[in-house]
Amino acid sequence: MKIGGLVKFTLIDFPGRPAAIVFTQGCNFRCRYCHNPELVYPHLFTEPVAEEEIWSFLQRRQGTLEGVVVSGGEPTLHEDLPVFMARLKAMGYATKLDTNGARPAMLKELIDQKLVDFIAMDLKAPLGKYSVITGVETNPEILRQSMDLIRTSGLEYEFRTTYDKEVLTDTDIKALEELTQHKNYRVQECLPVAKEKATLKVLHQEI
Ligand code: SF4
């Protein structure tokens, strides 16, 4: 996988578990509020973090960290994601996937092979209004497939929306609440990008 960064410790990104976060490079969306352009736009990519650096760190933290979040970018674009997740599981880590839901076939593979414990899927907007946020055309049926897979997986999961009030309305949020059947759904504030940059700066900080 192409890995753009590593956060070595978080208590807030994997519910109930101290965790690390691995950020993959590359995304098929171009969200207007994206906080991680360095993981989305190829001309902003930095030299990928060597996978061996990740494995060596995770070996040292076995018994201290309980989970690893794989985020991005969009992790499901990486064909070797199942291999990566399998290695995490073999090391005893619980795994969480952050996804935009655009690749249900990869989600199915991860679920079927029991390689993921928690899935968080972004719901950018009501399904007919997606491109207003993502900047690309997205087939609503693909997103529905991902939602159905997640809902019926038996895994811990969460759907979440960043409430960009410049383009989403309260009616949109109500529609999304209905779409998620009012279950495991969270709306988060749309933070200015500059605030989030502070997070990216800790990517290589030792703890
Ligand atoms: S899906 Fe996530 S990483 Fe990709 S452009 Fe949107 S906010 Fe950024």
Residues whose N, C-alpha, C, O or C-beta is under 5 A from the ligand:
A	BS01	SF4	C27 F29 R30 C31 C34 H35 V40 G72 G73 N100
